[in-house]
Amino acid sequence: MANSRSALKRVRITAKKTARNKILRSKVKNSIRRHKLAILNESEDVDTTYKQAMSQIDRAVSKGIMHRNTAARKKSRLTKAYNKVSV
């Protein structure tokens, strides 16, 4: 356990940032999952789920939650699946 006041503060700040990062990571995963389910069910809202997933991935990259190459890979795979359904 931390002893100094500054170390205690860093522990609190790290806990806040970890919680925020976890929320954003979860939003990305949920949006990807929703999009995949929409594709499997051949739902009409495939376009909206696709746009939401792309938006969440881009937001995670801008916040530093996800590496840009990881995001590019995920977006590429989602786009490939989206194009199969839409064409």
N, C-alpha and C positions, 0 to 999 in steps of 0.2 A: 504494500500500500504506500501511496505517496506521502511524504512528510511535509514538504514545503507548501506554502500557499499557492505558489505558481504551478506546482505539480498537481495539486488538487484541482486547480482551475482547468488545467490541460485535460485531466481525466473527465471533468464535466463536459468540456467542449467536444472531446472525442466521442463521448457517449451521444451527444446531440447529433453530430455529423454522421455517426454510424447509423443512427435511427433514420435520419433523412435519406441516406444512401440506400438503406434497406427498402424504404418506401418506394423510391424511384426505380430500383431494380425490380421490385415486385410489379410495379405498373408496366414496365417493359415486358416482363414475362407474361402477365395477364393479357396484354394487348396482342401479343404474338399468339397466345393460346386461343383467344377469341377469333382471330383471323383464320387460324388453321381449322377451327371448328366450323366457321362459316363456309370455308372451302369444302370440307367434308360433307356438310349438310346441303351443299349447293344453295345456300341462302341468298336472299336478294341484297343483303347488306354487306356483301363482300367488298364493295368499293369503299364503304365507310370504314370497315374494320381495317382494310389495307392502309388507308390514309392515317388512321389513328395509330396503327403500329409504327408506321414510318415516323410520325411525329414524335412518339414516345422514344424511339431509338435515337433520333436526332437530339432530343432534349437531354437524354442521358449522356450523350457524347459532349454536349456543350457544358454540362455540369461536371464533367470529369468522372462520371460513374462508370462509363464504358469506353474502352479504347476504340479509336476511330476505325481500325482495321476489323475489329470484332463486329462493330456496327455495320460496316460495309458488307461483311460476309453474311450477317443476318438479313440485311436488306436485300441482298442479291438472292438469297434462297427464298425469301418471301415473294419477291418479284417474279421469280421463275415459277413458283406455284400459282401465283395470281394470273400470270399470262396463260398458263395451261387451261385455267378455268374460263377466263374471259374470251379466249380466242376460239 
